[in-house]
Amino acid sequence: MVRILAVADEVVESLTFGVGIDVRPELILGAGDLPFDYLELLSDLCDAPCVYVPGNHDRDLRGYRRGRSGWTRAGLPSADPGPVGAINADGRTVTVAGVRICGLGGSVRYNGGPNQYTETQQRLRCLSLRARRPRIRPDILLTHSPARGVGDADDRAHRGFACFHPLVEHLRPKMMVHGHIHPHGTHPRDLVIGADTISMNVVGYCRFDFDPATGDHTIARRRYGA
């Protein structure tokens, strides 16, 4: 079992003091819309690698490249644009702490801000991710937004992506971890998308143990807000 701390959208101040992290996680997942220094702090505090995707309130990370000599943008040297030391999984597949993670950040376009996509744009990103899919079934699909009709909302800014349904059917991840939908004091249920993929809203934070061999997971603790 891999101990995972998943966070999104709402900073939980107690985590920055180690409260609620009685068992140190082996992997941190960031599902978007969090200050990058918050992700850096959690990663340092837990001494665990962080994998993230950008949310619609995060800065635009497109165009940055990491080479042997460091980061560049438009061919010019640049600082690390994201959380220092963290791994941006947006549009690709990474394996960290023994967990295979496919990532797609962003939300439905609603006001023209960064990391917002039309349904067609996100569908093309899904096709690109599918073309580079791992031969082995991924463990987790990490997104900022949920799939349409699976834990999303009806207002324009918080609708999920319909194109995530065929993506899940093709990749067959064991879990889909997302943020973007604030629970406002409620406790959203884990839902099923596709044949057997569990869709989990981790706004605030969720600590869970995950077995890459079987896809089984056990939630240790959830909390929303500060």
Buried (B, 14 or more C-beta within 10 A) or exposed (E): BBBBBBBBBBBBEEBBEEEBBEEEBBBBBBBBBBEBEBBBBBBEBBEBBBBBBBBBBBEEBEEBEEEEEEBBBEEEEBEBBBBBEBBBBBBBBBBBBEBBBBBBBBBBBEEEEBBBBEBEBBBEBBEEBEEEBBEEEBBBBBBBBBBBEBBBEEEEBBBBBBBBBBBBEBBBBBBBBBBBBBBEEEEBEBBEBBEEBBBBBBBBBBBBBBEBEEBEBEEBEBBBBE
